Each structure stands twice: as structure tokens, then as C-alpha cells.
Amino acid sequence: MRICLLLLLFSLTLASCGAAPSPAPPPEEAPVETARPEEVPVETLPPEAPAPTLSPLEGTPLTEEELAQAEEAFHSRVHPSDRSLELGCFFTSTYADVTELDLKEFLFYYFFESQLLEDGDAEEFLALAALPGFPFTEVLEDEGPLPSGVPAPIHRIPRSAVDKTLETYAGITTADLKNTENVLYLPDYDAYYNFTSDYGPGWFQPVEGARDGDTVRLRSQPMGHMGTQVVQELTLREEGDRWLIRSFTFLPTGNG
């Protein structure tokens, strides 16, 4: 911010006063000017921190054949299969450790082995509606306490199915997860619930990758995210005869 100093010059004038036949007044004093203070240097802002740049992948780059296999494995948008339904859920939140994935977001488009609640499941539905965070409480007051009164399908998701998915692709279960806030779960039915009518799972498509020991990192093309440009990075680790998901993060590229 440029600082402007207003320099004031004071002129002091001594006027004479008195009666007619008096000694001549002393000569008028010259105006007195205050000394000009030294100029204050203009304040300068510290230089902006350099934008972060994306570091290259460490390790041995994947061959074209290996990269093609990775592209096929994770292209969840084109596979009409249970595998794609499950894998897409791993890309609905970011996490530095797979145990920190957001279970609520994970379940939002999870349909594997799920079933719809019908009006015959009234007792189960009432237990679900009593949970904190149930989103259709006001609707029930008008439409009645039945699943058909809710303006969205209600999916019952067995915890065993979610555990199977997590174990298959990440080597963990729901018991290992740390972020389970706002998840609707009924212990008596051992099931989670969502209210999703469409299908819009997370998506990851690698365009490069490298292997470093027992770890493979895959990266996507740059993409826009919350006003900046990022690259998705998926980390896999080899354990026995399997490659398991370890993290899924967004890396700033340094470009807007």
C-alpha cells in the first residue's frame, strides 16, 4: 500500500498593533517554514509465493501396455459391471490414507447388492426415519410413514457387501474407517442406506504412472477443481498377489 504524506507548511505572521504617535513598529518578521521531514519510503508488498508446481512421478514409468491395463481397470464409466459400480465409489472423496475416505460419499452411489425398501418394510423404514440426519422428516408428516411417501428410492446396503468391496480393493473393512459421520446405519438390520435415484459415481482415468518398489502411482490429466487446476493421483501398493488402493488425492498443478 502506497503511503501518502501530507506535508503542511505553516506561515507565522506577526502583525503590529498600537496607537498613532508611537515608535515605529518593528519590521514584520519573515514567515517561518517548518523543516520538511524526510521522505518515508513507499511500503512494498512481499513478493508473492511461487505457485506450487507438480513434481514428476518417482520410479520407473509404466510401459504403454501397463498403462493401458490401468486405464481399462479404472475406467468405471464404461463398464456395465459390478466392478465399475464398486470402483467408482473410491473416487467420490479424497484421502491421504484409504482408511480416511468419506463413507457417506462412498455410499452415495453404492448399489452393489443393494435392495429397495418397499412399503412392506414399514418397521425398518420407521427405524430409519428416526435416525439423526434422515432427510425427509417433513415429507413424512404430509405423506405418511411409508417408503412410498419419500420422493426418492431408498436403498438398503448390507454392511457385508461394503466390507467385501473395501477388502477386495483396499484390504480394509468398515471397522477400519475413520470418517463415518452422517452415515445412516441400522444395527438391527446391519445395513446402510442411501436415497440415490441417478448414477454419477466418482471417476478416475490415468494417463501416466510409475512404479517405485512396491508402490505404483497413477495420475490423470489436469482438471478444474474449485477454481484451480489439479491432477488426480491414485496410489496402489502391492501386497501379496494384489494391488490395493492406498490413497486418492488432488495435486495442484500451479495453473489457474
Backbone torsions as a table, in degrees:
resi	resn	phi	psi	omega
1	MET	NA	127.3	-179.4
2	ARG	-77.2	127.8	-179.1
3	ILE	-95.9	123.2	179.0
4	CYS	-103.5	129.4	178.4
5	LEU	-105.7	129.3	175.8
6	LEU	-93.3	111.1	-177.3
7	LEU	-93.0	119.7	-178.5
8	LEU	-97.1	133.0	175.5
9	LEU	-105.8	120.1	-179.4
10	PHE	-98.6	126.6	174.5
11	SER	-106.6	116.3	-179.2
12	LEU	-100.6	118.2	-178.1
13	THR	-115.1	126.5	178.2
14	LEU	-97.8	115.2	179.6
15	ALA	-95.8	147.7	178.8
16	SER	-92.3	155.1	175.9
17	CYS	-152.9	150.3	179.4
18	GLY	158.0	-175.5	-177.1
19	ALA	-87.6	172.4	-171.6
20	ALA	-63.3	-68.3	-173.1
21	PRO	-82.0	67.8	179.7
22	SER	-121.5	162.8	178.8
23	PRO	-55.0	152.5	179.9
24	ALA	-58.8	138.5	-179.6
25	PRO	-66.9	152.5	177.7
26	PRO	-64.2	152.0	-179.7
27	PRO	-58.9	144.9	-179.7
28	GLU	-63.9	132.4	-179.5
29	GLU	-74.9	146.3	177.7
30	ALA	-69.1	146.5	176.8
31	PRO	-55.1	140.8	179.3
32	VAL	-98.9	127.0	180.0
33	GLU	-107.3	130.7	178.2
34	THR	-70.1	152.9	179.2
35	ALA	-67.8	138.9	178.6
36	ARG	-76.3	123.0	178.9
37	PRO	-67.0	159.6	179.2
38	GLU	-65.5	146.1	177.6
39	GLU	-63.7	134.1	174.8
40	VAL	-86.8	128.2	-178.0
41	PRO	-60.8	142.9	178.9
42	VAL	-62.6	131.6	-179.5
43	GLU	-69.1	134.7	179.7
44	THR	-114.4	144.6	177.6
45	LEU	-79.9	146.4	176.0
46	PRO	-64.7	148.4	-179.3
47	PRO	-60.7	143.3	179.2
48	GLU	-64.7	144.2	177.7
49	ALA	-65.2	140.3	-180.0
50	PRO	-63.3	141.9	178.7
51	ALA	-63.1	141.5	179.9
52	PRO	-64.1	141.3	177.2
53	THR	-112.7	150.8	-176.2
54	LEU	-80.1	120.3	179.4
55	SER	-75.7	150.1	-179.9
56	PRO	-70.2	157.1	177.3
57	LEU	-66.8	138.5	178.0
58	GLU	-90.4	146.9	177.1
59	GLY	107.3	-165.6	-177.7
60	THR	-89.8	122.6	179.7
61	PRO	-58.1	144.7	176.3
62	LEU	-68.0	147.3	175.3
63	THR	-72.5	166.0	178.2
64	GLU	-58.3	-38.5	179.9
65	GLU	-66.8	-43.3	179.2
66	GLU	-65.1	-39.7	179.4
67	LEU	-66.7	-38.2	177.6
68	ALA	-63.2	-37.5	177.3
69	GLN	-65.5	-39.7	178.5
70	ALA	-66.7	-41.1	177.8
71	GLU	-59.7	-43.5	179.7
72	GLU	-66.3	-40.3	-176.3
73	ALA	-65.5	-35.4	-172.3
74	PHE	-108.3	6.7	-179.1
75	HIS	-81.2	73.5	-171.9
76	SER	-69.3	-18.7	-176.6
77	ARG	-77.9	-15.0	-176.3
78	VAL	-113.2	-1.7	-178.5
79	HIS	-100.8	107.9	176.2
80	PRO	-79.5	66.6	-174.0
81	SER	-141.7	165.5	176.4
82	ASP	-61.3	-34.0	-179.1
83	ARG	-60.7	-43.0	-179.6
84	SER	-69.3	-35.1	178.2
85	LEU	-62.2	-36.0	-179.3
86	GLU	-79.4	-47.8	-174.5
87	LEU	-62.3	-37.7	-179.3
88	GLY	-58.7	-27.6	-178.5
89	CYS	-68.3	-23.5	178.9
90	PHE	-74.1	-10.1	-176.2
91	PHE	-113.0	21.5	178.4
92	THR	-96.7	-3.8	173.4
93	SER	-150.0	165.5	177.2
94	THR	-108.5	152.0	-176.6
95	TYR	-161.5	137.1	176.3
96	ALA	-78.9	-20.5	175.2
97	ASP	-137.9	135.8	-173.5
98	VAL	-61.0	-23.8	177.6
99	THR	-71.0	-9.5	179.8
100	GLU	-100.9	7.8	178.5
101	LEU	-62.4	152.6	-177.5
102	ASP	-82.4	107.2	-175.5
103	LEU	-64.4	-36.3	178.5
104	LYS	-59.9	-46.7	178.7
105	GLU	-67.4	-37.4	178.2
106	PHE	-58.1	-40.9	-175.8
107	LEU	-83.7	-10.6	-173.0
108	PHE	-58.3	-40.5	178.3
109	TYR	-116.8	29.2	179.8
110	TYR	-89.7	117.0	-178.9
111	PHE	-122.2	-1.3	-175.3
112	PHE	-62.8	121.5	-179.9
113	GLU	60.7	19.5	180.0
114	SER	-82.8	161.1	177.1
115	GLN	-135.2	150.5	178.4
116	LEU	-83.0	139.2	171.7
117	LEU	-77.2	131.9	178.7
118	GLU	-109.8	172.9	179.7
119	ASP	-63.5	-23.2	176.0
120	GLY	-70.5	-11.4	178.2
121	ASP	-98.1	38.5	-173.2
122	ALA	-59.9	-40.9	-178.4
123	GLU	-64.2	-44.4	177.3
124	GLU	-63.4	-41.1	-179.3
125	PHE	-63.6	-41.7	179.2
126	LEU	-64.0	-37.7	176.5
127	ALA	-64.4	-39.8	178.0
128	LEU	-65.5	-43.2	-178.2
129	ALA	-66.2	-20.7	-180.0
130	ALA	-83.8	-7.9	-178.5
131	LEU	-74.3	144.4	172.7
132	PRO	-61.0	135.8	179.7
133	GLY	93.6	-2.1	175.5
134	PHE	-62.6	125.3	-167.5
135	PRO	-86.2	-1.6	-172.8
136	PHE	-123.7	32.5	-178.5
137	THR	-59.6	-44.4	-178.9
138	GLU	-65.8	-34.4	179.6
139	VAL	-64.9	-38.6	-177.9
140	LEU	-63.0	-32.7	-179.9
141	GLU	-63.6	-26.7	-179.5
142	ASP	-96.9	-36.8	-172.3
143	GLU	-99.5	-14.8	-179.4
144	GLY	100.3	161.5	-172.6
145	PRO	-85.9	59.8	177.9
146	LEU	-134.8	149.9	178.4
147	PRO	-54.6	-32.5	-179.3
148	SER	-66.7	-15.5	177.8
149	GLY	-82.2	-6.6	-179.7
150	VAL	-93.5	132.7	-176.2
151	PRO	-80.4	35.1	177.4
152	ALA	-161.4	148.7	177.3
153	PRO	-67.3	144.7	178.7
154	ILE	-109.6	119.7	-178.8
155	HIS	-102.0	128.5	171.7
156	ARG	-91.8	124.3	-175.6
157	ILE	-117.0	109.9	179.9
158	PRO	-59.9	135.0	177.0
159	ARG	-60.2	-33.6	179.9
160	SER	-60.8	-35.3	178.7
161	ALA	-68.3	-42.5	179.1
162	VAL	-64.7	-42.3	177.9
163	ASP	-60.8	-40.1	179.6
164	LYS	-63.3	-43.2	178.8
165	THR	-63.9	-47.7	-179.6
166	LEU	-62.0	-38.8	-179.2
167	GLU	-70.3	-39.8	-177.9
168	THR	-63.9	-43.4	-172.1
169	TYR	-103.7	-15.4	-177.8
170	ALA	-134.2	-7.0	178.3
171	GLY	71.9	23.7	-179.6
172	ILE	-132.6	177.2	172.5
173	THR	-131.6	179.1	179.4
174	THR	-62.5	-24.7	179.1
175	ALA	-65.7	-20.7	-178.6
176	ASP	-89.8	-10.5	-173.8
177	LEU	-76.3	142.2	-177.3
178	LYS	-105.1	-16.8	-176.5
179	ASN	-117.0	86.4	-178.1
180	THR	-119.1	21.9	-178.4
181	GLU	-65.7	144.1	174.8
182	ASN	62.3	22.5	175.9
183	VAL	-90.4	133.8	178.2
184	LEU	-89.3	115.9	-176.5
185	TYR	-141.0	135.0	176.5
186	LEU	-114.3	110.9	-179.6
187	PRO	-59.6	-36.1	-177.9
188	ASP	-63.6	-25.9	179.1
189	TYR	-109.0	-3.8	-179.4
190	ASP	48.1	51.1	-173.9
191	ALA	-144.3	150.8	171.1
192	TYR	-100.7	167.5	-176.8
193	TYR	-141.3	143.2	169.3
194	ASN	-135.8	171.9	-174.4
195	PHE	-129.7	44.3	-171.9
196	THR	-96.8	129.8	179.9
197	SER	-105.0	-16.5	-179.4
198	ASP	-111.1	-167.9	177.8
199	TYR	-138.7	107.9	-179.8
200	GLY	-143.1	63.9	-174.5
201	PRO	-69.1	170.6	173.3
202	GLY	-64.6	163.7	-173.6
203	TRP	-142.2	138.1	175.4
204	PHE	-145.6	127.9	178.6
205	GLN	-132.9	106.2	-176.8
206	PRO	-72.9	144.4	174.3
207	VAL	-120.9	-9.7	174.9
208	GLU	-154.7	160.5	179.4
209	GLY	-166.5	162.5	179.1
210	ALA	-150.1	149.7	177.6
211	ARG	-109.6	132.5	177.8
212	ASP	-131.8	96.5	-176.3
213	GLY	67.6	-122.4	-179.5
214	ASP	-93.7	13.8	-175.4
215	THR	-121.5	135.6	173.7
216	VAL	-120.0	132.0	174.9
217	ARG	-115.5	132.2	179.8
218	LEU	-119.1	141.7	-179.9
219	ARG	-127.8	148.9	177.9
220	SER	-93.0	178.5	169.7
221	GLN	-70.5	157.5	174.6
222	PRO	-58.9	144.7	-179.2
223	MET	-146.4	155.7	177.9
224	GLY	-78.2	140.6	178.1
225	HIS	-154.5	111.9	176.4
226	MET	53.2	46.2	173.7
227	GLY	83.0	5.4	177.5
228	THR	-135.2	177.0	-179.7
229	GLN	-109.3	131.9	-178.2
230	VAL	-133.6	166.4	171.3
231	VAL	-122.4	133.5	174.7
232	GLN	-77.6	137.5	176.6
233	GLU	-129.0	122.6	178.3
234	LEU	-108.3	127.9	179.1
235	THR	-109.1	129.4	176.9
236	LEU	-117.6	147.9	176.8
237	ARG	-129.4	137.9	-179.2
238	GLU	-81.2	123.9	176.5
239	GLU	-134.0	107.6	-174.4
240	GLY	67.7	-123.1	179.9
241	ASP	-103.8	20.3	-177.5
242	ARG	-127.0	152.3	170.0
243	TRP	-107.8	119.5	-173.4
244	LEU	-112.7	144.7	178.0
245	ILE	-68.7	130.0	179.5
246	ARG	-114.8	-33.2	178.6
247	SER	-160.0	159.9	175.9
248	PHE	-145.9	111.2	-172.4
249	THR	-132.0	164.9	173.8
250	PHE	-109.3	127.7	-179.2
251	LEU	-111.5	122.1	177.3
252	PRO	-62.7	138.7	179.5
253	THR	-91.2	-14.3	-176.2
254	GLY	92.9	-1.2	178.2
255	ASN	-110.1	144.2	179.6
256	GLY	-76.9	NA	NA
